[in-house]
Amino acid sequence: MSFMLEQLFGPAPHGVSPNERALRSDDGVLLRFSADADDDRLTLMSSPGRLPAAHVAPATWHHTLNHGGFEHMRCSLLTMPATDPPWQRLCLLDVWCRHGLQAHRLQAWLDDHARRHRAWLHLLAEGGHQGIARPNEGFAARSAMAAAHDLSGRFV
C-alpha cells in the first residue's frame, strides 16, 4: 500500500493496485501515478505521442533534469519501443521524492506537467503525420520545443 498515493488521492478503489492511480485531466490528458516499493518516490507519467523510430535511439532512451520550480523533483523525457513498430513512444516522467512531496502543491505539479504535455502535443502536431516530430519545422515547433524544455514554469 502506498502511503503517498493514499494521502493524495484517498484509498485505492477495489481492484486497483494500491501503488498505482490513473487520472484524466479536464483537457483529456491521461496521468498515471505510481509509487515505488519503498514508497520513497512518486512518479507521474503521461505520453503525448509517438516518434518515428528512425529518428530516435532504437532502445529506451531518457534525458533527466532537476525541475527548476519544484524542489526534490526530477523530470525526464523518455522514448521507448512502441507496440506498433516503426514507432517509439514518447513519455514525460516526473519523479518526486517523498520527503519533498507536499499535498498543497499537487495541483501546481499537475498543472505544470499538463503544460509540458500540451507543449509536446503541439510540437508533435507541427510535424504532422500522426505525431511525427521533424527538425526545423519552423518557429511554432521550435517555440513548443523550448516551452517543453523550460522547466521553470515560464513560457519562452
Residue pairs with C-beta under 8 A, 6 or more apart in sequence:
1 12
1 18
1 19
2 18
2 19
2 35
2 39
3 39
4 35
4 39
4 42
4 98
4 101
5 12
5 18
5 19
5 20
5 21
5 33
5 35
5 42
6 12
6 18
7 103
8 33
8 42
8 103
8 106
9 21
9 23
9 33
12 18
12 21
19 34
19 35
19 36
19 37
20 32
20 33
20 34
20 35
21 32
21 33
21 34
22 30
22 31
22 32
22 33
23 30
23 31
23 33
24 30
24 31
25 31
25 110
25 114
27 114
27 118
29 46
29 114
29 117
29 118
30 46
30 47
31 44
31 45
31 46
31 110
31 113
31 114
32 44
32 45
32 46
33 42
33 43
33 44
33 45
34 42
34 43
34 45
35 41
35 42
35 43
36 43
39 98
40 97
40 98
41 95
41 96
41 97
41 98
42 95
42 96
42 98
42 101
43 93
43 94
43 95
43 96
44 93
44 94
44 95
44 96
44 109
44 110
44 113
45 91
45 92
45 93
45 94
46 91
46 92
46 113
46 114
46 117
47 89
47 90
47 91
47 92
48 90
48 92
48 117
48 118
48 120
48 121
48 124
48 131
49 90
49 120
49 121
49 124
49 131
50 82
50 87
50 88
50 89
50 90
50 124
50 130
50 131
50 132
51 79
51 87
51 88
51 90
51 124
51 131
51 132
51 133
52 86
52 87
52 88
52 132
53 81
53 85
53 86
53 87
53 88
54 86
55 132
55 133
56 79
56 88
57 79
57 88
58 81
59 81
60 78
60 79
60 80
60 81
61 78
61 79
61 80
62 76
62 77
62 78
62 79
62 93
63 76
63 77
64 74
64 75
64 76
65 74
65 75
65 76
65 151
66 73
66 74
66 75
66 151
67 73
67 74
67 75
67 94
67 112
67 151
68 151
68 152
68 153
69 112
69 151
69 152
69 153
70 96
70 100
70 105
70 108
70 109
70 112
71 100
72 96
72 97
72 99
72 100
72 101
73 94
73 95
73 96
73 97
73 100
73 109
74 94
74 95
75 92
75 93
75 94
75 95
75 116
75 151
76 91
76 92
76 93
76 94
76 95
77 90
77 91
77 92
77 93
78 90
78 91
78 92
78 93
79 88
79 89
79 90
79 91
80 88
80 89
80 91
81 88
81 89
82 88
82 89
90 120
90 124
92 113
92 116
92 117
92 120
94 109
94 113
96 109
112 153
115 147
115 153
116 147
116 148
116 151
119 144
119 145
119 147
119 148
120 144
120 148
122 140
122 144
123 133
123 141
123 144
123 145
123 148
124 131
124 132
124 133
125 131
126 133
126 137
126 138
126 140
126 141
126 144
127 133
127 134
127 137
127 141
128 134
133 141
134 141
143 156
146 156
147 155
147 156
150 156
